[in-house]
Amino acid sequence: MIIASEIESLLSPWLQEITRDDWRQMVVDTWVLGCREGRWESVEDLARMPFTLLTPTHGITFLEHTLAVTAGAVGLYEGQKRHYARMPYPVDRDLLVAGGLLHDVGKLLETEPDGQGGFRQSRSGRCARHPFSGAILAGKVGCPDDLINVIACHAREGEGKPQRLETVLVHQADFATFDPLVMMASGRLIL
C-alpha cells in the first residue's frame, strides 16, 4: 500500500510550495485515499501509469502530467503577475498549487493495471470520470469547496462552471498538455 511519505516525495517540490500546513496535508491525504480506493499497491505501478487513456501519451506519465499542469498553471499566473501593471484579480497561490496537484487525482480510481503490463479504464472509471471521483475523494478528506471546484471543473464536465480563477488556470494548463497529443494522433499538428 502506498503511504503518505511516498506521496510527499512524488509531489515534491510543489507540495512544499503550499504555505498552509492543513492544505498540504489535505493534498497528501486525498492522494493516499485515492491510492487506497483505487487499489494502487506500489509507487512503481503508479509511476508507470499514463496520464490518459484517450490518446497516445508518448510515454508521458500521470505523475509527470500532474507536475507539468501544476507548473503550467503557476506559470500562467506568474506571467500575468509579472507583466500586468496591476493584477486585476486576486489569485490564491495555495489554491492554485493544490488544485494543480489534485486536478486528476480521480484518475487513481478511473485507471487500473490491466494485468498484462498496461493500463485500462476501471469499472469506477466507466461509472464516473475523474473530475467527479476526484471531487468526491477531496470532499471525503475535508478539502474546501474552492479546491473541489478546481478538481470538478478542470475538464469538459465542468465547462462553464469554474467559480475560481485558479480553476481556469488549471484547466488551461491541463488542456495545453493534452491537446497537442490529440492533434499529433490525428495528424493535425505540424511538426
Backbone as JSON Lines, residues from 0, in Angstrom:
{"i":0,"aa":"M","n":[0.85,-1.19,0.0],"ca":[0.0,0.0,0.0],"c":[0.89,1.24,0.0]}
{"i":1,"aa":"I","n":[0.5,2.21,-0.77],"ca":[1.25,3.47,-0.88],"c":[0.95,4.32,0.35]}
{"i":2,"aa":"I","n":[2.0,4.88,0.93],"ca":[1.86,5.64,2.18],"c":[2.14,7.13,1.95]}
{"i":3,"aa":"A","n":[1.8,7.93,2.94],"ca":[1.88,9.39,2.84],"c":[3.28,9.86,2.49]}
{"i":4,"aa":"S","n":[4.32,9.3,3.08],"ca":[5.67,9.78,2.8],"c":[6.05,9.54,1.33]}
{"i":5,"aa":"E","n":[5.52,8.48,0.73],"ca":[5.79,8.23,-0.69],"c":[5.09,9.27,-1.56]}
{"i":6,"aa":"I","n":[3.87,9.62,-1.2],"ca":[3.14,10.66,-1.93],"c":[3.86,12.0,-1.79]}
{"i":7,"aa":"E","n":[4.3,12.32,-0.59],"ca":[5.03,13.57,-0.36],"c":[6.26,13.64,-1.26]}
{"i":8,"aa":"S","n":[6.96,12.55,-1.39],"ca":[8.15,12.5,-2.25],"c":[7.77,12.68,-3.72]}
{"i":9,"aa":"L","n":[6.7,12.03,-4.16],"ca":[6.27,12.12,-5.56],"c":[5.85,13.54,-5.94]}
{"i":10,"aa":"L","n":[5.22,14.24,-5.03],"ca":[4.68,15.57,-5.33],"c":[5.64,16.7,-4.99]}
{"i":11,"aa":"S","n":[6.8,16.35,-4.48],"ca":[7.81,17.35,-4.16],"c":[8.45,17.83,-5.46]}
{"i":12,"aa":"P","n":[8.84,19.07,-5.58],"ca":[8.85,20.13,-4.59],"c":[7.57,20.97,-4.56]}
{"i":13,"aa":"W","n":[6.61,20.69,-5.43],"ca":[5.4,21.51,-5.48],"c":[4.63,21.48,-4.18]}
{"i":14,"aa":"L","n":[4.61,20.35,-3.53],"ca":[3.88,20.24,-2.26],"c":[4.39,21.26,-1.24]}
{"i":15,"aa":"Q","n":[5.69,21.48,-1.22],"ca":[6.28,22.43,-0.27],"c":[5.95,23.88,-0.63]}
{"i":16,"aa":"E","n":[5.46,24.11,-1.84],"ca":[5.06,25.47,-2.24],"c":[3.76,25.9,-1.57]}
{"i":17,"aa":"I","n":[3.01,24.95,-1.06],"ca":[1.75,25.27,-0.37],"c":[2.1,25.76,1.03]}
{"i":18,"aa":"T","n":[1.73,26.99,1.36],"ca":[2.14,27.59,2.63],"c":[1.29,27.12,3.82]}
{"i":19,"aa":"R","n":[0.05,26.7,3.56],"ca":[-0.84,26.28,4.65],"c":[-0.62,24.79,4.94]}
{"i":20,"aa":"D","n":[-0.19,24.49,6.15],"ca":[0.08,23.11,6.54],"c":[-1.13,22.21,6.33]}
{"i":21,"aa":"D","n":[-2.32,22.7,6.7],"ca":[-3.51,21.85,6.58],"c":[-3.84,21.55,5.12]}
{"i":22,"aa":"W","n":[-3.54,22.47,4.22],"ca":[-3.79,22.24,2.8],"c":[-2.8,21.22,2.25]}
{"i":23,"aa":"R","n":[-1.53,21.32,2.66],"ca":[-0.54,20.31,2.24],"c":[-1.02,18.93,2.68]}
{"i":24,"aa":"Q","n":[-1.48,18.85,3.91],"ca":[-1.94,17.56,4.44],"c":[-3.17,17.07,3.68]}
{"i":25,"aa":"M","n":[-4.09,17.96,3.32],"ca":[-5.28,17.55,2.56],"c":[-4.89,16.99,1.19]}
{"i":26,"aa":"V","n":[-3.9,17.6,0.55],"ca":[-3.44,17.1,-0.75],"c":[-2.9,15.68,-0.59]}
{"i":27,"aa":"V","n":[-2.03,15.49,0.38],"ca":[-1.45,14.16,0.62],"c":[-2.54,13.16,0.99]}
{"i":28,"aa":"D","n":[-3.43,13.55,1.89],"ca":[-4.5,12.64,2.33],"c":[-5.41,12.25,1.17]}
{"i":29,"aa":"T","n":[-5.69,13.18,0.26],"ca":[-6.54,12.87,-0.9],"c":[-5.85,11.86,-1.8]}
{"i":30,"aa":"W","n":[-4.56,12.06,-2.05],"ca":[-3.8,11.1,-2.86],"c":[-3.75,9.73,-2.19]}
{"i":31,"aa":"V","n":[-3.48,9.69,-0.9],"ca":[-3.41,8.41,-0.19],"c":[-4.76,7.69,-0.26]}
{"i":32,"aa":"L","n":[-5.85,8.43,-0.05],"ca":[-7.18,7.84,-0.15],"c":[-7.43,7.32,-1.57]}
{"i":33,"aa":"G","n":[-7.05,8.1,-2.58],"ca":[-7.22,7.66,-3.96],"c":[-6.43,6.4,-4.26]}
{"i":34,"aa":"C","n":[-5.22,6.33,-3.75],"ca":[-4.4,5.11,-3.93],"c":[-5.05,3.92,-3.25]}
{"i":35,"aa":"R","n":[-5.57,4.14,-2.05],"ca":[-6.21,3.05,-1.32],"c":[-7.5,2.59,-2.02]}
{"i":36,"aa":"E","n":[-8.36,3.54,-2.37],"ca":[-9.62,3.16,-3.01],"c":[-9.41,2.63,-4.43]}
{"i":37,"aa":"G","n":[-8.36,3.09,-5.09],"ca":[-8.04,2.59,-6.43],"c":[-7.19,1.34,-6.42]}
{"i":38,"aa":"R","n":[-6.83,0.88,-5.23],"ca":[-6.04,-0.34,-5.02],"c":[-4.66,-0.28,-5.68]}
{"i":39,"aa":"W","n":[-4.03,0.88,-5.6],"ca":[-2.66,1.02,-6.1],"c":[-1.73,0.47,-5.04]}
{"i":40,"aa":"E","n":[-0.99,-0.56,-5.39],"ca":[-0.15,-1.27,-4.44],"c":[1.24,-0.68,-4.3]}
{"i":41,"aa":"S","n":[1.77,-0.12,-5.4],"ca":[3.16,0.32,-5.36],"c":[3.36,1.62,-6.11]}
{"i":42,"aa":"V","n":[4.35,2.37,-5.65],"ca":[4.71,3.6,-6.33],"c":[5.21,3.31,-7.74]}
{"i":43,"aa":"E","n":[5.82,2.15,-7.92],"ca":[6.33,1.78,-9.25],"c":[5.2,1.67,-10.27]}
{"i":44,"aa":"D","n":[4.09,1.02,-9.89],"ca":[2.93,0.94,-10.79],"c":[2.37,2.33,-11.05]}
{"i":45,"aa":"L","n":[2.24,3.1,-10.0],"ca":[1.73,4.46,-10.13],"c":[2.62,5.31,-11.04]}
{"i":46,"aa":"A","n":[3.92,5.13,-10.94],"ca":[4.87,5.9,-11.75],"c":[4.83,5.51,-13.22]}
{"i":47,"aa":"R","n":[4.29,4.35,-13.55],"ca":[4.19,3.92,-14.95],"c":[2.85,4.3,-15.6]}
{"i":48,"aa":"M","n":[1.89,4.68,-14.79],"ca":[0.54,4.95,-15.28],"c":[0.56,6.1,-16.28]}
{"i":49,"aa":"P","n":[-0.03,5.91,-17.48],"ca":[-0.12,7.02,-18.44],"c":[-1.1,8.07,-17.94]}
{"i":50,"aa":"F","n":[-0.92,9.31,-18.38],"ca":[-1.81,10.35,-17.84],"c":[-3.19,10.32,-18.47]}
{"i":51,"aa":"T","n":[-3.35,9.63,-19.58],"ca":[-4.67,9.49,-20.19],"c":[-4.72,8.19,-20.97]}
{"i":52,"aa":"L","n":[-5.92,7.67,-21.13],"ca":[-6.14,6.51,-21.99],"c":[-6.84,6.93,-23.28]}
{"i":53,"aa":"L","n":[-7.07,8.23,-23.45],"ca":[-7.84,8.73,-24.58],"c":[-7.03,8.94,-25.85]}
{"i":54,"aa":"T","n":[-5.71,9.02,-25.72],"ca":[-4.84,9.27,-26.88],"c":[-3.45,8.76,-26.53]}
{"i":55,"aa":"P","n":[-2.61,8.46,-27.51],"ca":[-1.24,8.06,-27.18],"c":[-0.54,9.17,-26.38]}
{"i":56,"aa":"T","n":[0.17,8.77,-25.32],"ca":[0.81,9.76,-24.44],"c":[2.29,9.94,-24.72]}
{"i":57,"aa":"H","n":[2.84,9.13,-25.61],"ca":[4.27,9.21,-25.94],"c":[5.13,9.09,-24.68]}
{"i":58,"aa":"G","n":[4.68,8.25,-23.77],"ca":[5.45,7.97,-22.55],"c":[5.24,8.95,-21.42]}
{"i":59,"aa":"I","n":[4.41,9.97,-21.6],"ca":[4.16,10.93,-20.52],"c":[3.28,10.26,-19.47]}
{"i":60,"aa":"T","n":[3.76,10.25,-18.24],"ca":[3.05,9.56,-17.18],"c":[2.08,10.48,-16.45]}
{"i":61,"aa":"F","n":[1.24,9.86,-15.68],"ca":[0.27,10.56,-14.83],"c":[0.98,11.52,-13.88]}
{"i":62,"aa":"L","n":[2.05,11.07,-13.25],"ca":[2.78,11.93,-12.32],"c":[3.45,13.09,-13.05]}
{"i":63,"aa":"E","n":[4.07,12.83,-14.19],"ca":[4.69,13.91,-14.96],"c":[3.65,14.94,-15.38]}
{"i":64,"aa":"H","n":[2.51,14.45,-15.84],"ca":[1.43,15.35,-16.26],"c":[0.94,16.21,-15.09]}
{"i":65,"aa":"T","n":[0.74,15.58,-13.94],"ca":[0.27,16.3,-12.76],"c":[1.23,17.43,-12.4]}
{"i":66,"aa":"L","n":[2.52,17.15,-12.38],"ca":[3.51,18.17,-12.04],"c":[3.61,19.23,-13.13]}
{"i":67,"aa":"A","n":[3.5,18.83,-14.4],"ca":[3.55,19.79,-15.5],"c":[2.35,20.73,-15.49]}
{"i":68,"aa":"V","n":[1.16,20.19,-15.2],"ca":[-0.03,21.05,-15.12],"c":[0.1,22.03,-13.97]}
{"i":69,"aa":"T","n":[0.6,21.55,-12.84],"ca":[0.8,22.45,-11.7],"c":[1.76,23.57,-12.08]}
{"i":70,"aa":"A","n":[2.89,23.2,-12.68],"ca":[3.87,24.2,-13.11],"c":[3.28,25.14,-14.16]}
{"i":71,"aa":"G","n":[2.49,24.6,-15.07],"ca":[1.88,25.42,-16.12],"c":[0.88,26.42,-15.56]}
{"i":72,"aa":"A","n":[0.05,25.98,-14.63],"ca":[-0.93,26.89,-14.02],"c":[-0.24,28.0,-13.25]}
{"i":73,"aa":"V","n":[0.79,27.63,-12.49],"ca":[1.56,28.65,-11.76],"c":[2.27,29.58,-12.74]}
{"i":74,"aa":"G","n":[2.79,29.02,-13.83],"ca":[3.45,29.84,-14.84],"c":[2.52,30.85,-15.49]}
{"i":75,"aa":"L","n":[1.29,30.43,-15.78],"ca":[0.29,31.36,-16.33],"c":[0.04,32.51,-15.36]}
{"i":76,"aa":"Y","n":[-0.12,32.17,-14.1],"ca":[-0.34,33.21,-13.08],"c":[0.89,34.11,-12.95]}
{"i":77,"aa":"E","n":[2.06,33.52,-12.86],"ca":[3.29,34.32,-12.7],"c":[3.52,35.23,-13.9]}
{"i":78,"aa":"G","n":[3.2,34.75,-15.1],"ca":[3.34,35.59,-16.29],"c":[2.43,36.8,-16.24]}
{"i":79,"aa":"Q","n":[1.21,36.6,-15.79],"ca":[0.29,37.73,-15.66],"c":[0.78,38.69,-14.59]}
{"i":80,"aa":"K","n":[1.15,38.14,-13.45],"ca":[1.6,38.97,-12.33],"c":[2.83,39.8,-12.72]}
{"i":81,"aa":"R","n":[3.71,39.22,-13.5],"ca":[4.94,39.9,-13.89],"c":[4.7,41.01,-14.92]}
{"i":82,"aa":"H","n":[3.75,40.8,-15.81],"ca":[3.6,41.74,-16.93],"c":[2.42,42.69,-16.84]}
{"i":83,"aa":"Y","n":[1.46,42.41,-16.0],"ca":[0.36,43.35,-15.82],"c":[0.83,44.46,-14.89]}
{"i":84,"aa":"A","n":[0.56,45.7,-15.26],"ca":[0.94,46.82,-14.4],"c":[0.25,46.69,-13.04]}
{"i":85,"aa":"R","n":[-0.98,46.2,-13.06],"ca":[-1.72,45.96,-11.83],"c":[-2.54,44.69,-12.02]}
{"i":86,"aa":"M","n":[-2.31,43.72,-11.17],"ca":[-3.07,42.46,-11.27],"c":[-4.53,42.76,-10.97]}
{"i":87,"aa":"P","n":[-5.43,42.56,-11.95],"ca":[-6.83,42.98,-11.76],"c":[-7.66,42.05,-10.88]}
{"i":88,"aa":"Y","n":[-7.14,40.88,-10.54],"ca":[-7.9,39.94,-9.73],"c":[-6.95,39.19,-8.81]}
{"i":89,"aa":"P","n":[-7.44,38.79,-7.65],"ca":[-6.58,38.06,-6.71],"c":[-6.45,36.59,-7.13]}
{"i":90,"aa":"V","n":[-5.3,36.02,-6.86],"ca":[-5.08,34.6,-7.06],"c":[-4.54,34.02,-5.76]}
{"i":91,"aa":"D","n":[-5.16,32.95,-5.32],"ca":[-4.72,32.25,-4.11],"c":[-3.72,31.19,-4.58]}
{"i":92,"aa":"R","n":[-2.44,31.45,-4.35],"ca":[-1.39,30.56,-4.86],"c":[-1.48,29.18,-4.23]}
{"i":93,"aa":"D","n":[-1.84,29.08,-2.96],"ca":[-2.02,27.77,-2.33],"c":[-3.12,26.98,-3.04]}
{"i":94,"aa":"L","n":[-4.22,27.65,-3.35],"ca":[-5.32,27.0,-4.07],"c":[-4.87,26.58,-5.46]}
{"i":95,"aa":"L","n":[-4.1,27.41,-6.11],"ca":[-3.62,27.1,-7.46],"c":[-2.71,25.87,-7.45]}
{"i":96,"aa":"V","n":[-1.76,25.82,-6.54],"ca":[-0.83,24.69,-6.47],"c":[-1.56,23.43,-6.03]}
{"i":97,"aa":"A","n":[-2.37,23.53,-4.97],"ca":[-3.12,22.36,-4.51],"c":[-4.06,21.86,-5.6]}
{"i":98,"aa":"G","n":[-4.7,22.78,-6.31],"ca":[-5.59,22.39,-7.41],"c":[-4.84,21.69,-8.53]}
{"i":99,"aa":"G","n":[-3.66,22.18,-8.85],"ca":[-2.84,21.51,-9.87],"c":[-2.47,20.1,-9.44]}
{"i":100,"aa":"L","n":[-2.08,19.95,-8.19],"ca":[-1.67,18.63,-7.7],"c":[-2.84,17.66,-7.58]}
{"i":101,"aa":"L","n":[-4.05,18.19,-7.42],"ca":[-5.22,17.33,-7.24],"c":[-6.14,17.25,-8.46]}
{"i":102,"aa":"H","n":[-5.87,18.01,-9.5],"ca":[-6.86,18.09,-10.58],"c":[-7.22,16.72,-11.16]}
{"i":103,"aa":"D","n":[-6.27,15.81,-11.27],"ca":[-6.53,14.49,-11.86],"c":[-6.51,13.36,-10.84]}
{"i":104,"aa":"V","n":[-6.59,13.67,-9.54],"ca":[-6.49,12.63,-8.52],"c":[-7.55,11.54,-8.71]}
{"i":105,"aa":"G","n":[-8.66,11.87,-9.31],"ca":[-9.69,10.87,-9.59],"c":[-9.25,9.8,-10.57]}
{"i":106,"aa":"K","n":[-8.19,10.06,-11.32],"ca":[-7.67,9.03,-12.23],"c":[-7.12,7.83,-11.47]}
{"i":107,"aa":"L","n":[-6.83,8.01,-10.18],"ca":[-6.42,6.87,-9.36],"c":[-7.55,5.86,-9.24]}
{"i":108,"aa":"L","n":[-8.79,6.3,-9.44],"ca":[-9.96,5.41,-9.45],"c":[-10.38,5.06,-10.87]}
{"i":109,"aa":"E","n":[-10.07,5.92,-11.82],"ca":[-10.52,5.77,-13.2],"c":[-9.67,4.78,-14.0]}
{"i":110,"aa":"T","n":[-8.42,4.61,-13.61],"ca":[-7.46,3.79,-14.35],"c":[-6.94,2.68,-13.44]}
{"i":111,"aa":"E","n":[-6.65,1.53,-14.04],"ca":[-6.09,0.42,-13.29],"c":[-5.14,-0.37,-14.17]}
{"i":112,"aa":"P","n":[-4.19,-1.09,-13.55],"ca":[-3.34,-2.0,-14.33],"c":[-4.21,-3.06,-15.01]}
{"i":113,"aa":"D","n":[-3.83,-3.46,-16.23],"ca":[-4.63,-4.44,-16.96],"c":[-4.16,-5.88,-16.74]}
{"i":114,"aa":"G","n":[-3.13,-6.06,-15.91],"ca":[-2.62,-7.4,-15.64],"c":[-1.65,-7.91,-16.68]}
{"i":115,"aa":"Q","n":[-1.42,-7.12,-17.73],"ca":[-0.51,-7.53,-18.81],"c":[0.58,-6.49,-19.04]}
{"i":116,"aa":"G","n":[0.82,-5.66,-18.02],"ca":[1.85,-4.64,-18.14],"c":[1.35,-3.29,-18.64]}
{"i":117,"aa":"G","n":[0.07,-3.21,-18.97],"ca":[-0.52,-1.96,-19.43],"c":[-1.58,-1.46,-18.45]}
{"i":118,"aa":"F","n":[-2.44,-0.6,-18.95],"ca":[-3.47,0.0,-18.12],"c":[-4.78,0.04,-18.89]}
{"i":119,"aa":"R","n":[-5.87,0.08,-18.13],"ca":[-7.21,0.15,-18.73],"c":[-8.11,0.99,-17.85]}
{"i":120,"aa":"Q","n":[-9.26,1.32,-18.4],"ca":[-10.27,2.04,-17.61],"c":[-10.89,1.05,-16.63]}
{"i":121,"aa":"S","n":[-11.03,1.47,-15.4],"ca":[-11.62,0.63,-14.36],"c":[-13.14,0.69,-14.43]}
{"i":122,"aa":"R","n":[-13.77,-0.18,-13.66],"ca":[-15.23,-0.12,-13.56],"c":[-15.65,1.23,-13.0]}
{"i":123,"aa":"S","n":[-14.93,1.7,-11.99],"ca":[-15.23,3.01,-11.41],"c":[-15.12,4.1,-12.48]}
{"i":124,"aa":"G","n":[-14.11,3.99,-13.33],"ca":[-13.92,4.97,-14.39],"c":[-15.02,4.94,-15.44]}
{"i":125,"aa":"R","n":[-15.6,3.77,-15.65],"ca":[-16.72,3.67,-16.59],"c":[-17.99,4.28,-15.99]}
{"i":126,"aa":"C","n":[-18.07,4.27,-14.66],"ca":[-19.26,4.82,-13.97],"c":[-19.18,6.34,-13.79]}
{"i":127,"aa":"A","n":[-17.98,6.86,-13.53],"ca":[-17.82,8.3,-13.29],"c":[-16.41,8.71,-13.67]}
{"i":128,"aa":"R","n":[-16.3,9.72,-14.51],"ca":[-14.97,10.2,-14.91],"c":[-14.26,10.87,-13.74]}
{"i":129,"aa":"H","n":[-12.97,11.05,-13.9],"ca":[-12.1,11.52,-12.82],"c":[-12.45,12.87,-12.21]}
{"i":130,"aa":"P","n":[-13.03,13.84,-12.91],"ca":[-13.4,15.08,-12.21],"c":[-14.41,14.82,-11.08]}
{"i":131,"aa":"F","n":[-15.33,13.88,-11.31],"ca":[-16.32,13.55,-10.29],"c":[-15.7,12.75,-9.15]}
{"i":132,"aa":"S","n":[-15.0,11.69,-9.5],"ca":[-14.41,10.85,-8.45],"c":[-13.34,11.62,-7.67]}
{"i":133,"aa":"G","n":[-12.6,12.49,-8.34],"ca":[-11.6,13.3,-7.64],"c":[-12.23,14.27,-6.66]}
{"i":134,"aa":"A","n":[-13.34,14.9,-7.08],"ca":[-14.04,15.82,-6.19],"c":[-14.59,15.08,-4.97]}
{"i":135,"aa":"I","n":[-15.08,13.87,-5.19],"ca":[-15.6,13.07,-4.07],"c":[-14.47,12.71,-3.11]}
{"i":136,"aa":"L","n":[-13.32,12.27,-3.64],"ca":[-12.17,11.96,-2.78],"c":[-11.79,13.18,-1.95]}
{"i":137,"aa":"A","n":[-11.69,14.33,-2.61],"ca":[-11.29,15.56,-1.91],"c":[-12.3,15.94,-0.83]}
{"i":138,"aa":"G","n":[-13.57,15.75,-1.11],"ca":[-14.6,16.03,-0.12],"c":[-14.49,15.11,1.09]}
{"i":139,"aa":"K","n":[-14.15,13.86,0.85],"ca":[-14.02,12.89,1.95],"c":[-12.93,13.28,2.94]}
{"i":140,"aa":"V","n":[-11.88,13.94,2.48],"ca":[-10.8,14.32,3.4],"c":[-10.97,15.74,3.93]}
{"i":141,"aa":"G","n":[-12.05,16.41,3.53],"ca":[-12.33,17.73,4.07],"c":[-11.79,18.9,3.29]}
{"i":142,"aa":"C","n":[-11.47,18.71,2.02],"ca":[-11.0,19.83,1.21],"c":[-12.09,20.89,1.09]}
{"i":143,"aa":"P","n":[-11.71,22.17,1.06],"ca":[-12.71,23.23,0.94],"c":[-13.37,23.26,-0.44]}
{"i":144,"aa":"D","n":[-14.53,23.86,-0.5],"ca":[-15.3,23.93,-1.73],"c":[-14.52,24.53,-2.89]}
{"i":145,"aa":"D","n":[-13.72,25.55,-2.63],"ca":[-12.95,26.19,-3.71],"c":[-12.0,25.19,-4.36]}
{"i":146,"aa":"L","n":[-11.37,24.34,-3.57],"ca":[-10.46,23.33,-4.1],"c":[-11.24,22.25,-4.84]}
{"i":147,"aa":"I","n":[-12.38,21.88,-4.33],"ca":[-13.24,20.9,-5.01],"c":[-13.68,21.46,-6.36]}
{"i":148,"aa":"N","n":[-13.93,22.77,-6.45],"ca":[-14.29,23.38,-7.73],"c":[-13.18,23.21,-8.76]}
{"i":149,"aa":"V","n":[-11.93,23.38,-8.34],"ca":[-10.81,23.2,-9.28],"c":[-10.82,21.78,-9.83]}
{"i":150,"aa":"I","n":[-10.98,20.81,-8.95],"ca":[-10.96,19.4,-9.37],"c":[-12.15,19.08,-10.26]}
{"i":151,"aa":"A","n":[-13.33,19.45,-9.83],"ca":[-14.56,19.08,-10.54],"c":[-14.71,19.79,-11.88]}
{"i":152,"aa":"C","n":[-14.17,20.99,-11.99],"ca":[-14.43,21.82,-13.18],"c":[-13.22,22.01,-14.08]}
{"i":153,"aa":"H","n":[-12.17,21.23,-13.89],"ca":[-10.97,21.42,-14.72],"c":[-11.11,20.8,-16.1]}
{"i":154,"aa":"A","n":[-12.04,19.88,-16.28],"ca":[-12.2,19.16,-17.55],"c":[-13.55,19.5,-18.18]}
{"i":155,"aa":"R","n":[-13.87,18.81,-19.26],"ca":[-15.07,19.17,-20.03],"c":[-16.35,19.09,-19.2]}
{"i":156,"aa":"E","n":[-16.4,18.23,-18.2],"ca":[-17.6,18.13,-17.36],"c":[-17.89,19.45,-16.66]}
{"i":157,"aa":"G","n":[-16.86,20.24,-16.42],"ca":[-17.04,21.5,-15.71],"c":[-17.06,22.72,-16.61]}
{"i":158,"aa":"E","n":[-17.11,22.52,-17.92],"ca":[-17.11,23.66,-18.84],"c":[-18.18,24.67,-18.44]}
{"i":159,"aa":"G","n":[-17.77,25.91,-18.31],"ca":[-18.69,26.98,-17.97],"c":[-19.03,27.07,-16.5]}
{"i":160,"aa":"K","n":[-18.45,26.21,-15.67],"ca":[-18.78,26.2,-14.25],"c":[-17.65,26.62,-13.32]}
{"i":161,"aa":"P","n":[-16.45,26.95,-13.82],"ca":[-15.41,27.37,-12.88],"c":[-15.88,28.58,-12.07]}
{"i":162,"aa":"Q","n":[-15.68,28.5,-10.77],"ca":[-16.07,29.59,-9.89],"c":[-14.85,30.35,-9.39]}
{"i":163,"aa":"R","n":[-13.68,29.87,-9.73],"ca":[-12.44,30.48,-9.26],"c":[-11.5,30.66,-10.44]}
{"i":164,"aa":"L","n":[-10.73,31.74,-10.43],"ca":[-9.72,31.95,-11.45],"c":[-8.71,30.81,-11.45]}
{"i":165,"aa":"E","n":[-8.42,30.27,-10.27],"ca":[-7.47,29.16,-10.17],"c":[-7.95,27.95,-10.98]}
{"i":166,"aa":"T","n":[-9.28,27.74,-11.02],"ca":[-9.85,26.66,-11.82],"c":[-9.56,26.89,-13.3]}
{"i":167,"aa":"V","n":[-9.73,28.11,-13.75],"ca":[-9.46,28.46,-15.15],"c":[-8.0,28.22,-15.48]}
{"i":168,"aa":"L","n":[-7.09,28.63,-14.61],"ca":[-5.66,28.46,-14.87],"c":[-5.28,26.98,-14.93]}
{"i":169,"aa":"V","n":[-5.81,26.17,-14.03],"ca":[-5.53,24.72,-14.07],"c":[-6.13,24.11,-15.33]}
{"i":170,"aa":"H","n":[-7.34,24.5,-15.67],"ca":[-7.99,24.0,-16.89],"c":[-7.13,24.3,-18.12]}
{"i":171,"aa":"Q","n":[-6.68,25.54,-18.24],"ca":[-5.88,25.92,-19.4],"c":[-4.56,25.16,-19.45]}
{"i":172,"aa":"A","n":[-3.91,25.01,-18.31],"ca":[-2.64,24.26,-18.26],"c":[-2.88,22.78,-18.61]}
{"i":173,"aa":"D","n":[-3.98,22.23,-18.15],"ca":[-4.3,20.84,-18.43],"c":[-4.49,20.61,-19.93]}
{"i":174,"aa":"F","n":[-5.28,21.46,-20.57],"ca":[-5.53,21.27,-21.98],"c":[-4.32,21.63,-22.84]}
{"i":175,"aa":"A","n":[-3.46,22.48,-22.33],"ca":[-2.22,22.79,-23.07],"c":[-1.29,21.58,-23.11]}
{"i":176,"aa":"T","n":[-1.44,20.65,-22.18],"ca":[-0.63,19.43,-22.19],"c":[-1.34,18.29,-22.92]}
{"i":177,"aa":"F","n":[-2.65,18.33,-23.01],"ca":[-3.44,17.26,-23.63],"c":[-3.67,17.49,-25.13]}
{"i":178,"aa":"D","n":[-4.08,18.69,-25.5],"ca":[-4.46,18.97,-26.89],"c":[-3.35,18.7,-27.91]}
{"i":179,"aa":"P","n":[-2.08,19.03,-27.64],"ca":[-1.05,18.73,-28.64],"c":[-0.93,17.23,-28.94]}
{"i":180,"aa":"L","n":[-1.14,16.38,-27.95],"ca":[-1.08,14.93,-28.18],"c":[-2.25,14.45,-29.03]}
{"i":181,"aa":"V","n":[-3.42,15.02,-28.79],"ca":[-4.59,14.68,-29.6],"c":[-4.35,15.14,-31.04]}
{"i":182,"aa":"M","n":[-3.79,16.33,-31.21],"ca":[-3.51,16.84,-32.55],"c":[-2.47,15.97,-33.25]}
{"i":183,"aa":"M","n":[-1.46,15.51,-32.52],"ca":[-0.46,14.61,-33.1],"c":[-1.1,13.32,-33.57]}
{"i":184,"aa":"A","n":[-1.96,12.74,-32.71],"ca":[-2.6,11.47,-33.04],"c":[-3.5,11.58,-34.27]}
{"i":185,"aa":"S","n":[-4.08,12.75,-34.46],"ca":[-4.99,12.93,-35.61],"c":[-4.26,13.46,-36.84]}
{"i":186,"aa":"G","n":[-2.96,13.74,-36.71],"ca":[-2.2,14.25,-37.84],"c":[-2.4,15.74,-38.1]}
{"i":187,"aa":"R","n":[-3.03,16.44,-37.17],"ca":[-3.3,17.88,-37.36],"c":[-2.18,18.77,-36.86]}
{"i":188,"aa":"L","n":[-1.24,18.23,-36.13],"ca":[-0.14,19.04,-35.6],"c":[1.03,19.02,-36.56]}
{"i":189,"aa":"I","n":[1.43,20.17,-37.01],"ca":[2.57,20.27,-37.93],"c":[3.84,20.31,-37.1]}
{"i":190,"aa":"L","n":[4.69,19.34,-37.33],"ca":[5.95,19.26,-36.58],"c":[7.11,19.67,-37.46]}
